[in-house]
């Protein structure tokens, strides 16, 4: 059985979409869910124009930016995306008296993560930089930005943004993570999508349709956000009571209603926007053709649809209300907007002030080498002992998890509740949990301001019988940000009843690691085969090479791609995305393994395991390689979902799959989070 035990907590960096990690959740009763889906489909079909295709979510940005051929929306009109964008730009320029040579500045208040603070964002042509300072000093200042002039790859065809995590670590955000940040900022925060010549040249745009009647009709016809289920007053009362009980320990936060839609007859044009180069994420902007302002925007992502709603700017200030795919809310209220010349700007740089972590602020003590024994669960998960109890080794997110029961113990009173966040669980159900911040002692060092996401880990994995207490949490990258981890996982000796000893070593520097590794290897010139980690929305990905062919099918069918590193998933070596399985024709050509394995995750309210999908297919891959290290055929058990990738997997659109805990049996895994790299070698005996 493949089990996922570590949930993803999402942070709200200035312009990021919430990027949560891997302790998954519960899928609702399949029968009830099917009925609800059918009810939603029927309600949508009544409002859909004849001939328009049914589509809730598109993984490809091109389909979100295209009007179905033959639909009633495909009518002759004198407006296009460029003309709409030009009018939006000029209306904004008249209102704010903007100058093309100026740096534009917005300041105001923000409500995010159950906390309040102030934001400062400045922007110029195709670049921006934002800073968020929370009232609660437990939160680090959040930074984020993008600069087209600097943030390009060597081939000039890929961009990356940067953003800081709750711990203060700043990382580059690549591929579709960068697309989300830029689209959210350009469309919802700064209006940079519209220029005097039309749609920004970084983007491509197309008018999906025009609604001549009302804003409500425009939403009914063109919204990608599924309508809510019918809700009785009795159910609503129960929901409010449950939320009140859950929020007893959480700061009162953004119970701010979203801005109202334009009233009366409103002509609305819906413009689809995506990156001009290899787009994977799309956004729809609802533009009022009477005032040429954007009053609604929807970002379409693999996790679901993020919804932005905007006020007209009249009254106390311009409001941008963001509802994340997982359900939590961020609200920006602009109180001041001005233009300054570059010469008058104290900090005219749009670059990140630093990358990585400022060591003096996060670490107090470090030992050169620390070694501890690690327990293995039945599904392959790793459990390491820390000062706060046994923690699952995850590393698929920078945020660590902590069990509700463990967080409530008197010994953990130093973990202050600072806010809350939510993440998608099994079946797309949102999981909400408190954010706690405090010091953490692990592997010979004390880390300051480590962020923990509170969740239930009850029965989240099949625990070893020798474990005396239940798991207290899961380890994220923040817990090892200043150390290099070596996880040695030898295989069981054939015929032996004794489980092999699994050890975790933490090294303060690469010199200490090489010295320890050379002493255990006969080769004096021992060099690790490091592979670069690519971070997308805070999750680490590594390039791998897959050859799915075996003795039954002899074809050359090798494929390289990015795979998410998630040791929180056990019971299977690799999870292949549905896209890769379809491209390689694995379902038709390969013979499925029996038993095939069941991918399951922790529940919505408890950690009880729930089935992620009824439609799974498990195979053996002939070869799988990370860097220069190749895994043997019998160790590579690969699982794919026939009915599409579940949203709670949190896979990037560019990813081919996930590498899981069971893949590393008989291996030695090295993770250097500070330098964003990893390596795999044979196990040290």
C-alpha positions as CSV (number, residue, x, y, z in Angstrom):
1,X,0.0,0.0,0.0
2,X,1.4,3.3,-1.0
3,X,0.7,5.9,1.7
4,X,1.3,9.6,1.9
5,X,1.8,10.9,5.4
6,X,3.0,14.5,5.2
7,X,0.7,17.4,4.2
8,X,1.7,20.5,2.4
9,X,1.4,23.8,4.2
10,X,1.1,26.9,2.0
11,X,2.7,30.2,2.7
12,X,1.5,33.5,1.3
13,X,4.5,35.2,-0.1
14,X,3.9,38.5,-1.6
15,X,2.8,37.3,-5.0
16,X,3.0,33.6,-4.8
17,X,0.2,31.2,-5.1
18,X,0.0,29.1,-2.0
19,X,2.3,26.3,-2.3
20,X,1.7,23.6,0.1
21,X,3.8,19.9,0.8
22,X,2.7,16.4,1.2
23,X,0.8,15.1,4.3
24,X,-2.4,14.4,2.3
25,X,-6.1,14.2,3.2
26,X,-9.3,12.3,3.0
27,X,-11.5,11.6,0.0
28,X,-15.1,11.8,0.7
29,X,-17.5,9.0,0.2
30,X,-17.3,8.1,-3.5
31,X,-21.1,7.8,-3.9
32,X,-21.9,11.1,-2.4
33,X,-19.1,12.8,-4.3
34,X,-20.3,11.4,-7.6
35,X,-23.9,12.7,-7.0
36,X,-22.5,16.1,-6.1
37,X,-20.4,16.1,-9.3
38,X,-23.4,15.1,-11.4
39,X,-25.5,17.8,-9.8
40,X,-22.8,20.5,-10.6
41,X,-22.5,19.3,-14.1
42,X,-26.3,19.5,-14.7
43,X,-26.4,23.0,-13.2
44,X,-23.6,24.2,-15.4
45,X,-25.0,22.6,-18.6
46,X,-28.2,24.7,-18.1
47,X,-26.1,27.9,-18.3
48,X,-23.6,26.9,-20.9
49,X,-24.1,28.3,-24.5
50,X,-24.9,25.7,-27.1
51,X,-21.8,24.1,-28.5
52,X,-19.4,25.3,-25.8
53,X,-17.3,22.5,-24.4
54,X,-17.6,21.5,-20.8
55,X,-14.4,22.4,-18.9
56,X,-13.8,23.0,-15.2
57,X,-10.0,23.0,-15.3
58,X,-7.4,22.9,-18.1
59,X,-3.9,21.7,-17.5
60,X,-2.8,23.4,-20.7
61,X,-3.0,27.2,-20.9
62,X,-3.8,27.1,-24.6
63,X,-7.2,25.5,-24.1
64,X,-8.1,28.1,-21.5
65,X,-7.2,30.9,-24.0
66,X,-9.2,29.5,-26.9
67,X,-12.8,29.9,-27.8
68,X,-14.4,26.6,-28.9
69,X,-15.0,26.6,-32.7
70,X,-18.6,27.1,-33.7
71,X,-19.7,28.5,-30.3
72,X,-22.0,31.4,-29.9
73,X,-19.1,33.4,-28.5
74,X,-17.3,33.3,-31.8
75,X,-19.0,36.3,-33.3
76,X,-17.6,39.2,-35.2
77,X,-16.6,42.1,-33.0
78,X,-14.5,45.2,-33.3
79,X,-12.5,44.6,-30.0
80,X,-9.7,42.3,-29.3
81,X,-7.3,41.7,-26.4
82,X,-4.8,44.3,-27.5
83,X,-7.5,47.1,-27.9
84,X,-9.0,46.2,-24.5
85,X,-5.6,46.2,-22.8
86,X,-4.7,49.6,-24.4
87,X,-7.9,51.1,-23.1
88,X,-7.4,49.7,-19.6
89,X,-3.9,51.2,-19.6
90,X,-5.0,54.6,-20.6
91,X,-7.9,54.7,-18.1
92,X,-5.4,53.8,-15.4
93,X,-2.9,56.4,-16.6
94,X,-5.5,59.1,-16.5
95,X,-6.6,58.1,-13.0
96,X,-3.0,57.9,-11.5
97,X,-1.2,60.4,-13.8
98,X,1.5,57.7,-14.5
99,X,4.8,58.3,-16.3
100,X,6.5,55.6,-18.4
101,X,9.9,56.5,-16.8
102,X,8.6,56.4,-13.3
103,X,8.7,53.6,-10.7
104,X,5.1,53.0,-9.4
105,X,4.6,52.3,-5.7
106,X,1.6,50.9,-3.9
107,X,1.3,50.6,-0.1
108,X,-1.5,49.4,2.2
109,X,-2.6,46.7,4.6
110,X,-2.7,43.0,4.1
111,X,-4.6,40.2,5.8
112,X,-3.0,36.8,5.2
113,X,-2.2,33.5,7.0
114,X,-4.5,34.6,9.8
115,X,-2.4,37.6,10.5
116,X,-2.3,41.3,9.6
117,X,0.4,43.5,8.3
118,X,1.4,46.1,5.7
119,X,2.7,45.6,2.1
120,X,4.9,47.8,-0.1
121,X,5.2,46.9,-3.8
122,X,7.0,48.9,-6.4
123,X,7.0,48.1,-10.1
124,X,8.3,49.3,-13.5
125,X,8.3,47.7,-16.9
126,X,8.2,43.9,-16.5
127,X,9.6,43.9,-13.0
128,X,8.4,44.3,-9.5
129,X,9.5,43.9,-5.9
130,X,7.3,43.4,-2.9
131,X,7.8,43.4,0.9
132,X,5.2,42.3,3.5
133,X,5.8,43.2,7.2
134,X,3.4,41.4,9.6
135,X,2.3,42.9,12.9
136,X,3.2,39.7,14.7
137,X,7.0,39.7,15.0
138,X,7.1,35.9,15.0
139,X,6.6,36.1,11.2
140,X,9.7,37.0,9.2
141,X,9.4,39.8,6.6
142,X,8.2,38.2,3.3
143,X,9.9,39.3,0.1
144,X,9.1,38.6,-3.5
145,X,9.9,39.9,-6.9
146,X,10.6,39.4,-10.6
147,X,12.9,41.1,-13.2
148,X,12.6,40.2,-16.8
149,X,16.0,41.8,-17.5
150,X,17.8,39.5,-15.0
151,X,15.5,36.6,-14.3
152,X,16.0,34.6,-17.5
153,X,17.7,31.3,-18.2
154,X,20.7,31.0,-20.4
155,X,18.6,30.1,-23.4
156,X,16.4,33.1,-22.8
157,X,13.2,31.1,-22.9
158,X,12.4,30.5,-19.3
159,X,11.9,32.9,-16.4
160,X,12.0,32.6,-12.6
161,X,10.8,34.8,-9.8
162,X,12.0,34.8,-6.3
163,X,10.2,34.7,-3.0
164,X,10.9,34.2,0.7
165,X,9.5,31.5,3.0
166,X,8.2,31.8,6.5
167,X,11.7,31.1,7.9
168,X,13.3,34.0,5.9
169,X,14.9,31.7,3.3
170,X,14.7,33.2,-0.2
171,X,14.6,30.8,-3.2
172,X,14.1,31.1,-6.9
173,X,10.7,30.0,-8.1
174,X,10.9,28.3,-11.5
175,X,8.6,27.3,-14.4
176,X,4.9,27.3,-13.6
177,X,5.6,28.6,-10.1
178,X,7.0,31.8,-11.7
179,X,4.0,31.9,-14.1
180,X,1.6,32.0,-11.2
181,X,3.5,34.7,-9.4
182,X,3.8,36.9,-12.5
183,X,0.2,36.5,-13.6
184,X,-1.1,37.1,-10.1
185,X,1.0,40.3,-9.8
186,X,0.6,41.7,-13.4
187,X,-3.1,41.1,-13.5
188,X,-4.4,41.4,-9.9
189,X,-1.9,43.7,-8.2
190,X,-0.2,46.1,-10.6
191,X,-2.0,46.0,-13.9
192,X,1.2,45.4,-15.9
193,X,-0.6,43.1,-18.2
194,X,-2.0,46.1,-20.0
195,X,0.4,48.5,-21.9
196,X,-0.2,51.4,-24.2
197,X,0.4,49.1,-27.2
198,X,-1.9,46.4,-26.0
199,X,-1.2,43.1,-24.1
200,X,2.2,43.0,-22.5
201,X,4.7,41.4,-24.9
202,X,5.6,38.8,-22.2
203,X,2.1,37.5,-22.4
204,X,-0.4,36.3,-25.0
205,X,-4.0,37.3,-24.8
206,X,-7.3,36.4,-26.5
207,X,-10.9,37.5,-25.9
208,X,-12.8,34.4,-24.8
209,X,-16.2,36.1,-25.0
210,X,-18.2,39.2,-24.4
211,X,-21.3,39.4,-22.2
212,X,-23.7,42.3,-23.0
213,X,-26.1,41.8,-20.1
214,X,-24.8,41.6,-16.5
215,X,-21.8,40.7,-14.4
216,X,-23.6,37.7,-13.0
217,X,-24.3,36.4,-16.5
218,X,-20.6,36.8,-17.4
219,X,-19.6,34.7,-14.4
220,X,-22.2,32.0,-15.2
221,X,-21.0,31.7,-18.8
222,X,-17.2,32.2,-18.6
223,X,-16.1,31.4,-15.0
224,X,-13.8,28.4,-14.6
225,X,-14.7,28.2,-10.9
226,X,-17.2,25.4,-10.2
227,X,-20.4,26.8,-8.6
228,X,-20.9,25.9,-4.9
229,X,-23.2,23.1,-3.9
230,X,-26.7,24.0,-2.7
231,X,-26.4,24.7,1.0
232,X,-29.3,24.6,3.5
233,X,-29.5,26.9,6.5
234,X,-29.2,23.9,8.8
235,X,-25.9,22.8,7.1
236,X,-24.6,26.4,7.2
237,X,-25.2,26.6,10.9
238,X,-23.3,23.4,11.6
239,X,-20.5,24.6,9.4
240,X,-20.2,27.9,11.3
241,X,-20.2,26.0,14.7
242,X,-17.5,23.7,13.5
243,X,-15.4,26.6,12.2
244,X,-15.8,28.4,15.5
245,X,-14.6,25.3,17.5
246,X,-11.6,24.9,15.1
247,X,-10.6,28.5,15.4
248,X,-10.5,28.9,19.2
249,X,-6.7,29.0,19.1
250,X,-6.4,31.0,15.9
251,X,-6.2,34.8,15.6
252,X,-9.4,36.4,14.4
253,X,-8.6,37.1,10.8
254,X,-9.9,38.0,7.5
255,X,-13.6,37.4,7.8
256,X,-13.7,40.2,5.1
257,X,-16.4,39.7,2.5
258,X,-15.2,40.0,-1.1
259,X,-16.1,43.1,-3.1
260,X,-19.5,43.0,-4.9
261,X,-19.8,42.5,-8.6
262,X,-20.8,45.5,-10.8
263,X,-24.5,46.0,-10.5
264,X,-27.1,46.6,-13.3
265,X,-26.3,46.2,-16.9
266,X,-22.6,45.6,-17.4
267,X,-20.8,44.8,-20.6
268,X,-18.0,42.4,-19.7
269,X,-15.2,41.1,-21.9
270,X,-13.3,38.0,-20.7
271,X,-9.7,38.0,-21.7
272,X,-7.5,34.9,-21.4
273,X,-3.9,35.5,-20.6
274,X,-0.8,33.2,-20.5
275,X,2.9,33.5,-20.9
276,X,4.0,34.0,-24.5
277,X,6.7,31.3,-24.2
278,X,5.7,27.7,-23.4
279,X,2.7,28.5,-21.2
280,X,1.3,26.0,-18.7
281,X,-0.8,28.3,-16.5
282,X,-3.6,30.6,-17.7
283,X,-5.6,33.4,-16.2
284,X,-8.9,34.9,-17.1
285,X,-9.6,38.6,-16.6
286,X,-13.1,40.0,-16.5
287,X,-13.0,43.6,-17.9
288,X,-15.8,46.1,-17.5
289,X,-16.2,47.6,-21.0
290,X,-17.9,50.7,-19.5
291,X,-15.1,51.7,-17.2
292,X,-12.3,49.5,-18.6
293,X,-11.4,48.1,-15.2
294,X,-10.8,44.5,-14.1
295,X,-13.4,43.4,-11.6
296,X,-12.7,39.7,-11.4
297,X,-9.8,37.4,-12.3
298,X,-9.3,33.6,-12.2
299,X,-6.0,31.8,-12.2
300,X,-6.3,28.2,-13.4
301,X,-3.8,25.8,-11.8
302,X,-3.5,22.0,-11.3
303,X,-4.7,22.4,-7.7
304,X,-7.8,24.3,-8.8
305,X,-8.9,27.8,-9.5
306,X,-7.7,30.8,-7.6
307,X,-10.3,33.6,-7.5
308,X,-9.5,37.3,-7.4
309,X,-12.2,40.0,-6.9
310,X,-11.6,43.7,-6.9
311,X,-13.3,46.9,-5.7
312,X,-13.6,50.0,-7.8
313,X,-11.1,51.9,-5.6
314,X,-13.8,54.2,-4.2
315,X,-14.2,54.6,-0.5
316,X,-11.5,53.5,1.9
317,X,-9.2,52.1,-0.7
318,X,-8.7,49.7,-3.6
319,X,-9.3,46.1,-2.4
320,X,-8.0,42.9,-4.0
321,X,-9.6,39.8,-2.4
322,X,-7.9,36.5,-3.2
323,X,-9.4,33.1,-2.5
324,X,-6.8,30.4,-2.9
325,X,-7.5,27.0,-4.4
326,X,-7.4,25.5,-0.9
327,X,-10.0,27.9,0.4
328,X,-8.0,30.4,2.6
329,X,-8.2,34.1,1.9
330,X,-5.7,36.9,1.4
331,X,-6.9,40.5,1.2
332,X,-4.9,43.5,0.0
333,X,-6.2,47.0,0.7
334,X,-4.3,49.8,-1.1
335,X,-4.2,53.0,0.9
336,X,-1.5,54.9,-1.0
337,X,-0.4,54.9,-4.6
338,X,2.3,57.1,-6.1
339,X,5.0,57.5,-8.8
340,X,8.6,58.2,-8.1
341,X,11.5,58.8,-10.4
342,X,14.3,56.2,-10.4
343,X,16.7,58.8,-9.1
344,X,14.5,59.5,-6.1
345,X,14.1,55.8,-5.2
346,X,16.3,54.8,-2.2
347,X,16.5,51.3,-3.5
348,X,16.1,51.2,-7.2
349,X,17.1,47.5,-7.4
350,X,14.5,44.9,-8.2
351,X,16.8,42.0,-7.3
352,X,16.6,39.8,-4.2
353,X,18.7,41.1,-1.3
354,X,20.2,37.6,-0.9
355,X,19.5,34.0,-1.7
356,X,19.4,31.2,1.0
357,X,19.2,31.9,4.7
358,X,21.0,34.5,6.8
359,X,22.8,32.0,9.1
360,X,23.2,34.4,12.1
361,X,19.5,34.8,12.4
362,X,18.4,31.2,12.2
363,X,21.0,29.0,13.8
364,X,22.5,29.1,17.3
365,X,24.6,25.9,17.7
366,X,26.0,23.3,15.4
367,X,28.0,20.2,15.9
368,X,30.3,19.0,13.1
369,X,28.6,15.5,12.8
370,X,25.6,14.0,14.4
371,X,24.3,10.5,13.8
372,X,21.0,9.0,14.8
373,X,19.1,5.8,14.2
374,X,16.1,5.9,12.0
375,X,13.0,3.7,12.1
376,X,11.1,2.5,9.0
377,X,7.4,2.1,8.7
378,X,5.8,-0.7,6.8
379,X,5.2,1.6,3.7
380,X,8.8,2.7,3.7
381,X,8.4,6.0,5.6
382,X,11.3,7.1,7.7
383,X,11.0,8.2,11.4
384,X,13.8,10.2,13.0
385,X,14.0,11.1,16.7
386,X,14.2,14.8,17.6
387,X,13.8,17.0,20.7
388,X,10.1,17.1,20.1
389,X,9.6,13.3,19.5
390,X,9.6,11.1,16.4
391,X,9.1,13.0,13.1
392,X,8.5,11.7,9.6
393,X,11.3,12.6,7.2
394,X,9.5,14.5,4.4
395,X,11.6,17.4,2.8
396,X,8.9,17.9,0.1
397,X,8.2,21.3,1.6
398,X,10.0,23.9,3.6
399,X,7.3,23.9,6.3
400,X,7.4,21.2,8.9
401,X,4.2,19.5,10.3
402,X,3.3,18.9,13.9
403,X,0.6,16.7,15.3
404,X,-2.2,18.5,17.1
405,X,-1.8,16.3,20.2
406,X,2.0,16.9,20.3
407,X,1.5,20.7,19.9
408,X,-0.9,20.8,22.8
409,X,1.6,19.2,25.3
410,X,3.0,21.5,27.9
411,X,6.5,20.8,26.6
412,X,5.6,22.5,23.3
413,X,4.0,25.7,24.7
414,X,6.9,27.6,23.2
415,X,5.4,26.9,19.8
416,X,3.3,30.0,19.4
417,X,0.2,30.0,17.2
418,X,0.7,32.9,14.8
419,X,-2.0,32.2,12.2
420,X,-3.4,29.5,10.0
421,X,-3.4,28.2,6.5
422,X,-5.0,25.4,4.5
423,X,-4.0,22.8,1.9
424,X,-5.8,20.5,-0.5
425,X,-6.4,16.9,0.7
426,X,-7.6,13.7,-0.8
427,X,-10.5,14.3,-3.2
428,X,-9.7,18.0,-3.2
429,X,-11.1,18.6,0.3
430,X,-9.4,21.5,2.1
431,X,-7.5,20.9,5.3
432,X,-7.0,23.8,7.7
433,X,-4.5,24.0,10.4
434,X,-2.7,26.5,12.7
435,X,0.7,27.9,11.9
436,X,3.1,27.6,14.9
437,X,6.6,29.1,14.9
438,X,9.3,28.3,17.4
439,X,12.8,26.9,17.9
440,X,13.6,23.3,16.9
441,X,16.5,21.1,18.1
442,X,17.4,18.4,15.6
443,X,20.6,16.7,14.3
444,X,23.0,18.6,16.5
445,X,21.8,22.2,15.8
446,X,19.1,24.5,17.0
447,X,17.1,26.2,14.3
448,X,15.2,29.5,15.1
449,X,11.9,30.5,13.7
450,X,11.0,27.1,12.2
451,X,7.4,27.1,10.9
452,X,5.1,24.2,11.8
453,X,1.8,23.4,10.2
454,X,-0.5,21.8,12.8
455,X,-2.4,18.7,11.5
456,X,-3.6,15.3,12.7
457,X,-1.2,12.4,12.2
458,X,-3.4,9.8,13.8
459,X,-2.9,6.5,11.9
460,X,-1.2,8.4,9.1
461,X,1.2,5.4,8.5
462,X,1.6,1.8,9.6
463,X,4.1,2.3,12.5
464,X,6.8,-0.1,13.5
465,X,6.0,-2.1,16.6
466,X,9.0,-0.9,18.5
467,X,7.8,2.7,18.4
468,X,6.8,3.7,22.0
469,X,5.0,6.9,21.2
470,X,3.0,8.2,18.1
471,X,4.7,10.4,15.6
472,X,4.9,14.1,16.6
473,X,5.2,15.6,13.2
474,X,7.0,15.7,9.8
475,X,10.3,17.4,9.0
476,X,10.5,20.0,6.3
477,X,13.5,21.6,4.6
478,X,13.6,24.4,7.2
479,X,14.7,21.9,9.8
480,X,17.9,21.0,7.8
481,X,18.5,24.3,6.0
482,X,22.1,24.7,7.4
483,X,23.2,21.0,7.4
484,X,23.9,18.3,4.8
485,X,21.8,15.1,5.4
486,X,23.0,11.6,4.6
487,X,20.3,9.0,4.9
488,X,21.8,5.5,4.6
489,X,19.2,2.7,3.9
490,X,20.9,-0.7,3.4
491,X,18.9,-3.7,2.2
492,X,18.0,-6.7,4.3
493,X,20.6,-9.5,4.1
494,X,19.0,-12.5,2.3
495,X,17.9,-15.1,4.8
496,X,18.3,-12.7,7.8
497,X,15.4,-11.9,10.1
498,X,17.0,-8.8,11.4
499,X,16.0,-5.5,9.9
500,X,18.9,-3.5,8.5
501,X,20.0,-0.5,10.5
502,X,19.0,2.8,8.9
503,X,21.0,5.8,10.0
504,X,20.8,9.6,9.4
505,X,23.9,11.7,9.6
506,X,23.9,15.5,9.7
507,X,27.1,17.3,8.7
508,X,27.9,21.0,9.3
509,X,29.9,21.4,6.0
510,X,30.8,19.5,2.9
511,X,34.3,19.0,4.1
512,X,33.0,17.1,7.1
513,X,30.8,15.0,4.8
514,X,33.7,14.2,2.4
515,X,36.0,13.3,5.3
516,X,33.4,10.9,6.7
517,X,32.6,9.4,3.3
518,X,36.2,8.9,2.3
519,X,36.9,7.0,5.5
520,X,34.2,4.5,4.5
521,X,35.3,4.2,0.8
522,X,38.6,2.8,-0.5
523,X,38.7,5.6,-3.1
524,X,40.6,8.6,-1.8
525,X,39.1,10.8,-4.5
526,X,35.5,10.1,-3.5
527,X,33.2,12.6,-5.3
528,X,29.4,12.7,-4.9
529,X,27.3,12.8,-8.1
530,X,25.3,15.9,-7.1
531,X,22.1,16.7,-9.0
532,X,20.6,20.2,-8.9
533,X,17.3,20.7,-7.1
534,X,14.8,23.0,-8.9
535,X,12.2,24.6,-6.6
536,X,8.7,25.2,-7.9
537,X,6.3,26.8,-5.4
538,X,8.6,25.8,-2.5
539,X,8.8,22.1,-3.4
540,X,12.1,20.5,-4.6
541,X,12.3,18.7,-8.0
542,X,15.2,16.8,-9.5
543,X,15.8,15.7,-13.0
544,X,15.4,11.9,-13.5
545,X,15.6,9.5,-16.5
546,X,13.0,6.8,-17.0
547,X,13.0,3.8,-19.2
548,X,9.7,2.0,-18.7
549,X,10.5,-0.9,-21.0
550,X,11.1,-4.4,-19.7
551,X,11.7,-7.9,-21.1
552,X,8.1,-8.1,-22.3
553,X,8.3,-4.9,-24.5
554,X,11.6,-4.2,-26.2
555,X,11.5,-0.6,-27.5
556,X,13.7,2.4,-27.0
557,X,11.4,4.6,-24.9
558,X,13.6,6.6,-22.5
559,X,12.4,9.9,-21.1
560,X,14.0,12.6,-18.9
561,X,11.9,15.0,-16.8
562,X,11.5,16.7,-13.4
563,X,10.3,14.6,-10.5
564,X,9.2,15.9,-7.1
565,X,11.2,14.7,-4.1
566,X,8.7,13.4,-1.5
567,X,9.8,11.0,1.1
568,X,6.4,11.4,2.7
569,X,4.9,8.9,0.2
570,X,5.6,5.2,0.8
571,X,4.7,1.9,-0.6
572,X,5.8,2.7,-4.1
573,X,9.0,3.8,-5.7
574,X,7.8,6.3,-8.2
575,X,4.4,8.0,-9.0
576,X,4.2,8.8,-12.7
577,X,2.0,11.6,-13.9
578,X,-1.0,10.7,-16.1
579,X,0.5,12.7,-18.9
580,X,3.7,10.7,-18.9
581,X,1.9,7.4,-18.7
582,X,-0.2,8.4,-21.7
583,X,2.8,9.7,-23.7
584,X,4.7,6.4,-23.2
585,X,1.6,4.3,-23.7
586,X,2.3,2.4,-20.5
587,X,-1.3,1.3,-19.8
588,X,-1.6,-0.5,-23.1
589,X,1.9,-2.0,-23.4
590,X,2.7,-2.9,-19.8
591,X,1.3,-5.7,-17.7
592,X,0.1,-4.4,-14.3
593,X,1.5,-5.7,-11.1
594,X,-0.8,-7.5,-8.7
595,X,-1.4,-6.3,-6.0
596,X,-1.2,-3.0,-7.7
597,X,-0.9,-0.9,-4.5
598,X,-3.2,1.8,-3.2
599,X,-2.2,5.4,-2.8
600,X,-3.8,6.7,0.3
601,X,-3.4,9.8,2.5
602,X,-4.3,11.2,5.9
603,X,-7.9,12.2,6.6
604,X,-9.5,15.7,6.6
605,X,-10.3,15.8,10.3
606,X,-8.0,12.9,11.4
607,X,-5.1,11.0,10.1
608,X,-7.2,7.9,9.1
609,X,-6.1,6.7,5.8
610,X,-8.4,7.2,2.8
611,X,-8.1,6.0,-0.7
612,X,-6.8,8.6,-3.2
613,X,-8.1,7.0,-6.3
614,X,-9.9,3.8,-7.4
615,X,-8.2,3.9,-10.8
616,X,-4.5,3.1,-10.3
617,X,-2.1,1.1,-12.4
618,X,1.3,-0.3,-11.1
619,X,4.2,-1.4,-13.3
620,X,7.9,-2.2,-13.0
621,X,10.2,0.3,-14.9
622,X,13.2,-1.3,-16.5
623,X,15.5,1.5,-15.4
624,X,15.3,4.7,-13.4
625,X,18.2,7.1,-12.9
626,X,18.8,10.1,-10.7
627,X,22.0,11.8,-11.9
628,X,24.6,9.0,-12.6
629,X,22.9,6.5,-10.2
630,X,20.7,3.9,-11.7
631,X,18.1,1.9,-9.7
632,X,17.6,-1.8,-10.4
633,X,14.6,-3.1,-12.2
634,X,13.1,-4.9,-9.2
635,X,13.2,-1.8,-7.0
636,X,11.4,0.6,-9.3
637,X,7.7,0.1,-8.6
638,X,5.8,2.8,-10.5
639,X,2.2,3.8,-10.0
640,X,0.0,6.0,-12.1
641,X,-3.6,7.3,-11.9
642,X,-5.8,6.4,-14.8
643,X,-8.4,9.1,-14.1
644,X,-5.9,12.0,-13.9
645,X,-3.5,13.2,-11.2
646,X,-5.2,14.0,-7.9
647,X,-5.0,17.7,-7.0
648,X,-3.5,17.0,-3.6
649,X,-0.3,15.6,-5.1
650,X,0.6,19.2,-5.8
651,X,2.5,18.3,-9.0
652,X,3.9,21.0,-11.2
653,X,2.6,21.1,-14.8
654,X,6.2,20.5,-15.9
655,X,6.7,17.5,-13.6
656,X,6.7,13.9,-14.8
657,X,6.1,12.4,-11.4
658,X,7.2,11.9,-7.8
659,X,10.1,10.0,-6.3
660,X,9.0,8.3,-3.1
661,X,10.6,6.7,0.0
662,X,10.5,3.1,-1.3
663,X,12.8,4.0,-4.2
664,X,15.7,4.4,-1.9
665,X,15.9,0.9,-0.4
666,X,19.5,-0.2,-0.7
667,X,20.7,3.4,-1.3
668,X,22.4,6.3,0.4
669,X,20.6,9.6,-0.1
670,X,22.3,13.0,0.4
671,X,20.4,16.2,0.6
672,X,22.1,19.6,0.7
673,X,19.2,22.1,1.0
674,X,21.5,25.1,1.5
675,X,23.1,24.6,-1.9
676,X,19.9,23.2,-3.5
677,X,21.3,19.8,-4.6
678,X,21.0,16.1,-3.8
679,X,22.9,12.9,-4.6
680,X,22.3,9.1,-4.5
681,X,24.9,6.4,-4.1
682,X,24.9,2.7,-3.1
683,X,24.2,2.1,0.5
684,X,27.1,2.1,3.0
685,X,27.4,-1.4,4.5
